[in-house]
Amino acid sequence: MINKVAIVGAGTMGSGIALSVAQSGCNVVMFDVNDAVLLKASKTILHNVNKLVEKEKISREIADDVINRITFTNAMSDCIADVIIEAIVEKLEVKHEVFLQLAEINSPTTILASNTSSLSISAIQKNIPFPNRIAGMHYFNPAHIMKLVEIIRGNDTDDNTIQTLASFAKLQQKTPVICSDSPGFIVNRVARHFYLESLKAAEKGAADIKVIDEILEATGFKMGPFKLMDMIGMDINLAVTESLYHAFNETVRFKPNMLQIEKVKNGDLGRKTGKGFYLYNNV
């Protein structure tokens, strides 16, 4: 039974996952090495909970209970739990090092899950004690609202780990989809061209970004590609594209686009910086 969950990484995804888990009734420890990031995460979670109350999705009493289930820490030693979900930078070597640290301080039965968008779970598992309890648990932004969760099986992941994470996702009222470890898993592999073809169209002057967004939204997409890249974070979206580009032997169809590369170089990462393909008033 899952009673306590630790979230490693208090950025946009980490804070959203923490809220989703706390709403399911579990106690949550949210860890980050950066106190400023932790403070921002606590404010974001409080804001999102208050929005749920305003929309009458939950009562004030339930909202207070959810907030009280989450504690914040900058000490890795506090990350001892039944399930730990890593939501840090999309760099394999960094994730691997964090998993080594988590494995050292936790029980062999603790499940270690990565929220990676595209990195290999099998690679993360290498040389980690008890790799059978390591899997991918990929949420989508905003994590406390989006229903889909990809559960990814690495080479050494056992059935109990997969089924436990699937049940855990259902506890959060999510829809788990179990998939094998492959570049981009399911969603990012299929959706990559939603972004890349839109970037190519804008780059070649077929239409401006606003028009492309409007056209795709008119065909049924809830959000156009440029608005979505801004919401996800330009750096994160580009990192996934680069990961798939290399995983598929630098095939042209996955080649990163210069429009996005320039945005990242300039620090125009989207909503979180106040500027991406659009301007925002948050900074």
ZAPATI-885041 format. One record per residue (C-alpha): x, y, z; residue in three letters; residue number from 1. Coordinates in pm, 1 decimal, m for minus. Example, Ala and Ser with C-alpha at 12.3 -4.5 7.8 and 13.67 -1.06 7.14 Angstrom:
residues 2
@east=1230.0 north=m450.0 up=780.0 code=ALA pos=1 .
@east=1367.0 north=m106.0 up=714.0 code=SER pos=2 .
***
This chain:
residues 283
@east=0.0 north=0.0 up=0.0 code=MET pos=1 .
@east=129.6 north=345.0 up=m90.6 code=ILE pos=2 .
@east=108.5 north=593.8 up=195.9 code=ASN pos=3 .
@east=406.7 north=819.8 up=140.9 code=LYS pos=4 .
@east=543.8 north=955.5 up=m185.0 code=VAL pos=5 .
@east=850.8 north=1170.0 up=m246.7 code=ALA pos=6 .
@east=881.4 north=1400.6 up=m546.9 code=ILE pos=7 .
@east=1236.4 north=1490.5 up=m648.4 code=VAL pos=8 .
@east=1239.3 north=1817.9 up=m838.7 code=GLY pos=9 .
@east=1002.1 north=2104.0 up=m755.4 code=ALA pos=10 .
@east=965.6 north=2259.0 up=m1098.9 code=GLY pos=11 .
@east=645.2 north=2282.6 up=m1301.0 code=THR pos=12 .
@east=604.4 north=1907.4 up=m1342.7 code=MET pos=13 .
@east=715.0 north=1820.5 up=m991.5 code=GLY pos=14 .
@east=473.0 north=2061.5 up=m827.4 code=SER pos=15 .
@east=187.9 north=1937.8 up=m1047.3 code=GLY pos=16 .
@east=264.4 north=1574.7 up=m964.1 code=ILE pos=17 .
@east=284.3 north=1658.8 up=m593.3 code=ALA pos=18 .
@east=m63.3 north=1812.2 up=m605.4 code=LEU pos=19 .
@east=m204.9 north=1516.3 up=m796.4 code=SER pos=20 .
@east=m60.3 north=1269.9 up=m545.2 code=VAL pos=21 .
@east=m172.9 north=1472.2 up=m242.4 code=ALA pos=22 .
@east=m526.2 north=1485.0 up=m382.5 code=GLN pos=23 .
@east=m526.0 north=1104.6 up=m391.7 code=SER pos=24 .
@east=m479.1 north=1093.5 up=m13.8 code=GLY pos=25 .
@east=m105.7 north=1019.0 up=7.8 code=CYS pos=26 .
@east=142.8 north=1217.9 up=212.2 code=ASN pos=27 .
@east=397.7 north=1392.6 up=m8.2 code=VAL pos=28 .
@east=756.4 north=1504.2 up=48.4 code=VAL pos=29 .
@east=867.6 north=1755.0 up=m214.3 code=MET pos=30 .
@east=1245.0 north=1785.6 up=m252.3 code=PHE pos=31 .
@east=1462.5 north=2033.1 up=m438.3 code=ASP pos=32 .
@east=1814.3 north=2159.5 up=m375.9 code=VAL pos=33 .
@east=1701.5 north=2514.2 up=m456.5 code=ASN pos=34 .
@east=1504.9 north=2689.3 up=m180.3 code=ASP pos=35 .
@east=1371.3 north=2950.4 up=m423.9 code=ALA pos=36 .
@east=1230.2 north=2673.1 up=m644.4 code=VAL pos=37 .
@east=1068.7 north=2511.8 up=m339.8 code=LEU pos=38 .
@east=910.0 north=2841.0 up=m241.0 code=LEU pos=39 .
@east=776.9 north=2895.0 up=m592.8 code=LYS pos=40 .
@east=640.2 north=2538.2 up=m594.8 code=ALA pos=41 .
@east=455.6 north=2592.6 up=m266.7 code=SER pos=42 .
@east=298.4 north=2911.1 up=m403.7 code=LYS pos=43 .
@east=204.7 north=2739.5 up=m730.9 code=THR pos=44 .
@east=42.9 north=2446.6 up=m550.5 code=ILE pos=45 .
@east=m151.7 north=2681.4 up=m321.3 code=LEU pos=46 .
@east=m266.4 north=2883.3 up=m624.8 code=HIS pos=47 .
@east=m380.5 north=2570.7 up=m809.4 code=ASN pos=48 .
@east=m564.3 north=2436.5 up=m505.5 code=VAL pos=49 .
@east=m742.7 north=2769.1 up=m460.6 code=ASN pos=50 .
@east=m846.5 north=2760.5 up=m826.6 code=LYS pos=51 .
@east=m1001.3 north=2417.7 up=m769.7 code=LEU pos=52 .
@east=m1197.9 north=2562.8 up=m477.9 code=VAL pos=53 .
@east=m1308.6 north=2863.1 up=m685.0 code=GLU pos=54 .
@east=m1432.7 north=2630.7 up=m958.7 code=LYS pos=55 .
@east=m1611.6 north=2423.6 up=m692.4 code=GLU pos=56 .
@east=m1411.1 north=2113.9 up=m786.4 code=LYS pos=57 .
@east=m1321.9 north=2060.9 up=m419.2 code=ILE pos=58 .
@east=m1431.8 north=2208.9 up=m86.5 code=SER pos=59 .
@east=m1221.1 north=2443.2 up=125.1 code=ARG pos=60 .
@east=m1187.8 north=2169.1 up=386.9 code=GLU pos=61 .
@east=m1053.9 north=1919.8 up=133.6 code=ILE pos=62 .
@east=m821.6 north=2186.3 up=m7.8 code=ALA pos=63 .
@east=m672.8 north=2247.9 up=337.0 code=ASP pos=64 .
@east=m622.6 north=1873.3 up=385.8 code=ASP pos=65 .
@east=m443.6 north=1847.7 up=50.1 code=VAL pos=66 .
@east=m208.2 north=2135.0 up=134.2 code=ILE pos=67 .
@east=m132.5 north=1988.2 up=476.2 code=ASN pos=68 .
@east=m26.7 north=1656.6 up=319.3 code=ARG pos=69 .
@east=266.2 north=1820.6 up=137.7 code=ILE pos=70 .
@east=594.6 north=1902.2 up=307.9 code=THR pos=71 .
@east=890.3 north=2075.1 up=143.4 code=PHE pos=72 .
@east=1257.3 north=1997.3 up=199.2 code=THR pos=73 .
@east=1603.0 north=2064.8 up=59.0 code=ASN pos=74 .
@east=1748.0 north=1753.5 up=225.9 code=ALA pos=75 .
@east=1773.2 north=1440.2 up=12.3 code=MET pos=76 .
@east=1775.2 north=1235.2 up=334.7 code=SER pos=77 .
@east=1406.3 north=1323.5 up=377.8 code=ASP pos=78 .
@east=1320.8 north=1141.7 up=52.6 code=CYS pos=79 .
@east=1235.0 north=808.4 up=209.5 code=ILE pos=80 .
@east=900.2 north=679.4 up=81.7 code=ALA pos=81 .
@east=700.4 north=395.7 up=m70.4 code=ASP pos=82 .
@east=723.7 north=552.8 up=m415.8 code=VAL pos=83 .
@east=964.4 north=821.0 up=m533.9 code=ILE pos=84 .
@east=901.8 north=1014.5 up=m854.9 code=ILE pos=85 .
@east=1194.7 north=1198.1 up=m1010.4 code=GLU pos=86 .
@east=1110.2 north=1511.0 up=m1211.1 code=ALA pos=87 .
@east=1442.9 north=1684.6 up=m1266.4 code=ILE pos=88 .
@east=1642.5 north=1804.0 up=m1567.8 code=VAL pos=89 .
@east=1633.7 north=1582.3 up=m1878.9 code=GLU pos=90 .
@east=1995.0 north=1468.8 up=m1855.5 code=LYS pos=91 .
@east=2064.1 north=1098.0 up=m1822.6 code=LEU pos=92 .
@east=2380.3 north=1130.3 up=m1613.5 code=GLU pos=93 .
@east=2207.9 north=1359.5 up=m1363.0 code=VAL pos=94 .
@east=1904.6 north=1133.2 up=m1330.6 code=LYS pos=95 .
@east=2126.5 north=827.3 up=m1288.2 code=HIS pos=96 .
@east=2321.1 north=991.7 up=m1006.7 code=GLU pos=97 .
@east=2000.6 north=1091.2 up=m827.2 code=VAL pos=98 .
@east=1865.2 north=736.4 up=m856.2 code=PHE pos=99 .
@east=2187.9 north=601.4 up=m704.7 code=LEU pos=100 .
@east=2145.9 north=834.4 up=m406.8 code=GLN pos=101 .
@east=1779.6 north=745.2 up=m364.0 code=LEU pos=102 .
@east=1849.7 north=372.0 up=m385.1 code=ALA pos=103 .
@east=2115.4 north=404.5 up=m114.0 code=GLU pos=104 .
@east=1884.9 north=562.2 up=146.4 code=ILE pos=105 .
@east=1565.9 north=369.8 up=67.4 code=ASN pos=106 .
@east=1439.4 north=17.1 up=114.4 code=SER pos=107 .
@east=1487.1 north=m229.8 up=m175.0 code=PRO pos=108 .
@east=1106.6 north=m235.2 up=m202.4 code=THR pos=109 .
@east=1079.4 north=139.2 up=m266.7 code=THR pos=110 .
@east=968.3 north=201.8 up=m623.6 code=ILE pos=111 .
@east=1179.4 north=458.6 up=m808.5 code=LEU pos=112 .
@east=999.0 north=619.1 up=m1101.4 code=ALA pos=113 .
@east=1121.0 north=873.5 up=m1354.4 code=SER pos=114 .
@east=895.6 north=1135.2 up=m1510.3 code=ASN pos=115 .
@east=1132.1 north=1157.4 up=m1808.1 code=THR pos=116 .
@east=969.7 north=1252.5 up=m2137.2 code=SER pos=117 .
@east=1201.4 north=1052.9 up=m2359.3 code=SER pos=118 .
@east=1516.4 north=919.3 up=m2189.7 code=LEU pos=119 .
@east=1574.1 north=545.4 up=m2168.6 code=SER pos=120 .
@east=1447.2 north=383.0 up=m1849.7 code=ILE pos=121 .
@east=1678.1 north=88.0 up=m1918.8 code=SER pos=122 .
@east=1976.3 north=325.9 up=m1921.4 code=ALA pos=123 .
@east=1865.1 north=481.9 up=m1591.6 code=ILE pos=124 .
@east=1842.0 north=131.8 up=m1440.2 code=GLN pos=125 .
@east=2202.7 north=40.0 up=m1515.9 code=LYS pos=126 .
@east=2410.7 north=m32.6 up=m1204.6 code=ASN pos=127 .
@east=2129.5 north=72.3 up=m968.6 code=ILE pos=128 .
@east=2061.9 north=m177.5 up=m687.5 code=PRO pos=129 .
@east=1738.5 north=m370.5 up=m743.0 code=PHE pos=130 .
@east=1670.2 north=m232.4 up=m1094.5 code=PRO pos=131 .
@east=1347.0 north=m434.5 up=m1102.2 code=ASN pos=132 .
@east=1178.4 north=m159.5 up=m896.9 code=ARG pos=133 .
@east=1269.1 north=118.6 up=m1144.4 code=ILE pos=134 .
@east=1023.0 north=234.3 up=m1412.4 code=ALA pos=135 .
@east=900.4 north=539.3 up=m1596.9 code=GLY pos=136 .
@east=592.4 north=728.7 up=m1480.5 code=MET pos=137 .
@east=542.8 north=1006.1 up=m1732.2 code=HIS pos=138 .
@east=279.2 north=1267.3 up=m1646.7 code=TYR pos=139 .
@east=163.7 north=1544.0 up=m1879.2 code=PHE pos=140 .
@east=144.7 north=1915.0 up=m1803.8 code=ASN pos=141 .
@east=m51.0 north=2031.1 up=m1605.8 code=PRO pos=142 .
@east=2.2 north=1709.2 up=m1410.9 code=ALA pos=143 .
@east=m278.5 north=1764.3 up=m1159.6 code=HIS pos=144 .
@east=m532.5 north=1797.6 up=m1442.2 code=ILE pos=145 .
@east=m418.3 north=1584.1 up=m1737.6 code=MET pos=146 .
@east=m550.5 north=1228.4 up=m1711.7 code=LYS pos=147 .
@east=m296.2 north=1032.2 up=m1913.1 code=LEU pos=148 .
@east=11.5 north=876.2 up=m1748.6 code=VAL pos=149 .
@east=258.7 north=661.0 up=m1941.6 code=GLU pos=150 .
@east=397.4 north=372.5 up=m1734.6 code=ILE pos=151 .
@east=724.4 north=263.6 up=m1896.0 code=ILE pos=152 .
@east=884.8 north=m76.2 up=m1851.2 code=ARG pos=153 .
@east=1265.3 north=m84.8 up=m1863.7 code=GLY pos=154 .
@east=1461.4 north=m398.9 up=m1945.1 code=ASN pos=155 .
@east=1477.2 north=m501.7 up=m1577.9 code=ASP pos=156 .
@east=1142.6 north=m370.3 up=m1451.2 code=THR pos=157 .
@east=927.9 north=m644.0 up=m1297.2 code=ASP pos=158 .
@east=552.1 north=m691.3 up=m1328.4 code=ASP pos=159 .
@east=483.6 north=m596.5 up=m966.6 code=ASN pos=160 .
@east=642.6 north=m253.6 up=m1016.9 code=THR pos=161 .
@east=439.3 north=m189.5 up=m1331.8 code=ILE pos=162 .
@east=110.7 north=m299.0 up=m1175.9 code=GLN pos=163 .
@east=175.4 north=m100.6 up=m858.1 code=THR pos=164 .
@east=239.6 north=217.9 up=m1057.4 code=LEU pos=165 .
@east=m66.3 north=157.3 up=m1274.7 code=ALA pos=166 .
@east=m280.8 north=119.1 up=m962.4 code=SER pos=167 .
@east=m116.4 north=427.0 up=m813.7 code=PHE pos=168 .
@east=m206.8 north=625.5 up=m1127.4 code=ALA pos=169 .
@east=m567.5 north=507.3 up=m1100.7 code=LYS pos=170 .
@east=m571.4 north=616.2 up=m735.2 code=LEU pos=171 .
@east=m501.9 north=964.8 up=m869.7 code=GLN pos=172 .
@east=m792.7 north=920.3 up=m1113.7 code=GLN pos=173 .
@east=m547.1 north=900.5 up=m1403.3 code=LYS pos=174 .
@east=m554.5 north=672.8 up=m1706.9 code=THR pos=175 .
@east=m235.3 north=462.9 up=m1709.5 code=PRO pos=176 .
@east=m99.4 north=334.8 up=m2040.6 code=VAL pos=177 .
@east=175.0 north=72.2 up=m2013.0 code=ILE pos=178 .
@east=444.2 north=85.8 up=m2278.9 code=CYS pos=179 .
@east=789.7 north=m49.6 up=m2351.1 code=SER pos=180 .
@east=1108.0 north=151.3 up=m2327.2 code=ASP pos=181 .
@east=1157.6 north=313.8 up=m2667.6 code=SER pos=182 .
@east=1254.1 north=665.0 up=m2783.0 code=PRO pos=183 .
@east=979.4 north=911.1 up=m2690.7 code=GLY pos=184 .
@east=761.9 north=626.2 up=m2561.7 code=PHE pos=185 .
@east=418.3 north=675.0 up=m2724.2 code=ILE pos=186 .
@east=298.0 north=1033.5 up=m2691.9 code=VAL pos=187 .
@east=620.3 north=1226.1 up=m2751.8 code=ASN pos=188 .
@east=719.7 north=1006.3 up=m3042.9 code=ARG pos=189 .
@east=387.0 north=1064.4 up=m3216.0 code=VAL pos=190 .
@east=341.5 north=1428.1 up=m3111.9 code=ALA pos=191 .
@east=693.3 north=1546.8 up=m3200.6 code=ARG pos=192 .
@east=587.3 north=1636.8 up=m3552.2 code=HIS pos=193 .
@east=295.8 north=1840.3 up=m3421.8 code=PHE pos=194 .
@east=567.0 north=2081.4 up=m3305.5 code=TYR pos=195 .
@east=832.9 north=2028.9 up=m3571.7 code=LEU pos=196 .
@east=607.6 north=2060.7 up=m3876.7 code=GLU pos=197 .
@east=448.3 north=2372.9 up=m3725.7 code=SER pos=198 .
@east=793.5 north=2521.9 up=m3666.4 code=LEU pos=199 .
@east=892.1 north=2443.6 up=m4026.5 code=LYS pos=200 .
@east=575.1 north=2609.8 up=m4157.1 code=ALA pos=201 .
@east=645.7 north=2924.4 up=m3954.0 code=ALA pos=202 .
@east=1015.3 north=2923.9 up=m4049.8 code=GLU pos=203 .
@east=932.3 north=2905.0 up=m4422.5 code=LYS pos=204 .
@east=669.5 north=3179.2 up=m4395.3 code=GLY pos=205 .
@east=367.1 north=2962.5 up=m4471.7 code=ALA pos=206 .
@east=185.4 north=3142.7 up=m4189.3 code=ALA pos=207 .
@east=271.7 north=3319.6 up=m3865.9 code=ASP pos=208 .
@east=259.3 north=3139.8 up=m3532.5 code=ILE pos=209 .
@east=m73.6 north=3287.0 up=m3426.1 code=LYS pos=210 .
@east=m244.2 north=3171.4 up=m3744.5 code=VAL pos=211 .
@east=m94.8 north=2822.2 up=m3716.9 code=ILE pos=212 .
@east=m217.8 north=2795.9 up=m3358.1 code=ASP pos=213 .
@east=m564.5 north=2919.0 up=m3453.7 code=GLU pos=214 .
@east=m592.9 north=2675.3 up=m3745.4 code=ILE pos=215 .
@east=m495.4 north=2372.4 up=m3539.8 code=LEU pos=216 .
@east=m721.1 north=2474.4 up=m3250.6 code=GLU pos=217 .
@east=m1006.2 north=2511.9 up=m3501.3 code=ALA pos=218 .
@east=m950.3 north=2153.1 up=m3615.4 code=THR pos=219 .
@east=m997.7 north=2021.4 up=m3262.3 code=GLY pos=220 .
@east=m667.4 north=2059.6 up=m3075.8 code=PHE pos=221 .
@east=m723.1 north=2222.4 up=m2738.0 code=LYS pos=222 .
@east=m403.6 north=2421.9 up=m2773.0 code=MET pos=223 .
@east=m192.5 north=2515.8 up=m3073.0 code=GLY pos=224 .
@east=170.7 north=2398.1 up=m3093.9 code=PRO pos=225 .
@east=329.9 north=2733.4 up=m3014.0 code=PHE pos=226 .
@east=107.8 north=2797.5 up=m2712.9 code=LYS pos=227 .
@east=178.7 north=2442.2 up=m2598.9 code=LEU pos=228 .
@east=556.0 north=2481.2 up=m2635.3 code=MET pos=229 .
@east=532.2 north=2797.8 up=m2425.9 code=ASP pos=230 .
@east=335.6 north=2616.4 up=m2157.3 code=MET pos=231 .
@east=563.2 north=2310.7 up=m2146.7 code=ILE pos=232 .
@east=878.5 north=2521.1 up=m2147.7 code=GLY pos=233 .
@east=1092.5 north=2578.5 up=m2456.2 code=MET pos=234 .
@east=1398.7 north=2417.4 up=m2297.8 code=ASP pos=235 .
@east=1209.8 north=2102.0 up=m2199.6 code=ILE pos=236 .
@east=1039.8 north=2068.8 up=m2537.4 code=ASN pos=237 .
@east=1367.8 north=2117.6 up=m2722.1 code=LEU pos=238 .
@east=1544.9 north=1864.4 up=m2498.3 code=ALA pos=239 .
@east=1286.5 north=1600.8 up=m2592.3 code=VAL pos=240 .
@east=1330.1 north=1676.5 up=m2962.0 code=THR pos=241 .
@east=1709.0 north=1650.5 up=m2929.5 code=GLU pos=242 .
@east=1675.4 north=1322.4 up=m2740.5 code=SER pos=243 .
@east=1460.4 north=1168.1 up=m3014.0 code=LEU pos=244 .
@east=1683.4 north=1313.6 up=m3288.1 code=TYR pos=245 .
@east=1986.1 north=1132.4 up=m3146.5 code=HIS pos=246 .
@east=1789.3 north=817.5 up=m3057.0 code=ALA pos=247 .
@east=1679.4 north=786.5 up=m3419.4 code=PHE pos=248 .
@east=2034.4 north=830.2 up=m3552.7 code=ASN pos=249 .
@east=1982.6 north=1196.8 up=m3640.7 code=GLU pos=250 .
@east=1715.7 north=1128.5 up=m3897.7 code=THR pos=251 .
@east=1596.1 north=1450.8 up=m4062.0 code=VAL pos=252 .
@east=1233.8 north=1422.7 up=m3953.6 code=ARG pos=253 .
@east=1335.4 north=1469.3 up=m3587.0 code=PHE pos=254 .
@east=1589.7 north=1747.9 up=m3646.9 code=LYS pos=255 .
@east=1550.9 north=2035.7 up=m3395.2 code=PRO pos=256 .
@east=1434.5 north=2362.9 up=m3548.7 code=ASN pos=257 .
@east=1639.0 north=2683.7 up=m3530.7 code=MET pos=258 .
@east=1338.2 north=2893.8 up=m3427.8 code=LEU pos=259 .
@east=1316.3 north=2697.3 up=m3105.1 code=GLN pos=260 .
@east=1691.8 north=2669.0 up=m3059.8 code=ILE pos=261 .
@east=1721.6 north=3049.4 up=m3073.7 code=GLU pos=262 .
@east=1443.9 north=3090.8 up=m2818.6 code=LYS pos=263 .
@east=1630.5 north=2868.0 up=m2575.4 code=VAL pos=264 .
@east=1962.5 north=3045.7 up=m2638.6 code=LYS pos=265 .
@east=1796.5 north=3378.9 up=m2561.2 code=ASN pos=266 .
@east=1629.6 north=3248.7 up=m2246.1 code=GLY pos=267 .
@east=1280.5 north=3294.0 up=m2392.2 code=ASP pos=268 .
@east=1143.9 north=2970.7 up=m2247.3 code=LEU pos=269 .
@east=772.1 north=3047.8 up=m2246.7 code=GLY pos=270 .
@east=531.6 north=3112.3 up=m1963.6 code=ARG pos=271 .
@east=788.8 north=3048.9 up=m1691.3 code=LYS pos=272 .
@east=1012.0 north=3332.5 up=m1814.7 code=THR pos=273 .
@east=734.5 north=3563.3 up=m1934.3 code=GLY pos=274 .
@east=831.6 north=3532.3 up=m2299.5 code=LYS pos=275 .
@east=839.6 north=3254.3 up=m2555.8 code=GLY pos=276 .
@east=652.9 north=3264.9 up=m2883.1 code=PHE pos=277 .
@east=407.2 north=3489.2 up=m2693.8 code=TYR pos=278 .
@east=442.3 north=3745.3 up=m2413.7 code=LEU pos=279 .
@east=311.0 north=3682.0 up=m2060.8 code=TYR pos=280 .
@east=258.5 north=3903.0 up=m1756.2 code=ASN pos=281 .
@east=398.3 north=3670.3 up=m1490.3 code=ASN pos=282 .
@east=744.2 north=3836.2 up=m1468.0 code=VAL pos=283 .
***
